[in-house]
Amino acid sequence: MKKIILMAVMSVMTLTAAAQNLFVGGSVAAWRNHDDKVTTITIAPEVGYNLNSNWAIGTVLGWTNIHRSEITGNLVDFDPYARYTFFKKGMVSLFVDGGVDLGFGKVSYDGEDSDTAVKYGIGFKPGIALALNDRCSIVAHAGFLGYRGTNDAAKDLLDSHYEGWGFDFSGYNLSFGFYYNF
């Protein structure tokens, strides 16, 4: 019996130690463009694991709803990444995420027929993290360097500049999020 209790205590201690490197968070967005009659809502939870002081791995599993005047679509995103933090000073950290962006969903035209939408990409996203305390951080990503592509249904749904390769450091690629570190 003592051995079982000792094993249970050691297991809990191991899980607690491993959880100290875990972070969860994400971002939420809502946007309405009255001129183009486009409404976008995004919910993007994120989970990651700090491998050491410079490297982390993680993924975003998000959902986006886009409604244009005659087109409506829902996309589920799976975006795994590796993060390299190259600068830390006080509460500020600068990093770059290198990863793959995958999105799948349905697009309907005037509420009738629907097509499968697929978007994909590979590239780098620079970012900044502000540590509010030991547990909480505010994170911002600004820009993208890499390649993005879509099938025809996703092309109808997404903005035309989504497809192609290069770098884009416009406000379109600016996102803010919140992390909680265990």
Buried (B, 14 or more C-beta within 10 A) or exposed (E): EEEEEEEEEEEEEEEEEEEEBBBBBBBEBEEEEEEEEBBBBBBBBBBBBBEEEEEBBBBBBBBBBBBBEEBBBBBEBEBBBBBEBEEBEEEEBBBBBBBBBBBBBBBBBEEEEBBEBBBBBBBBBBBBBEBEEEEEBBBBBBBBBBBBBBBEBBBBBBEEEBBEEEEBEEEEBEBEBBBEBE
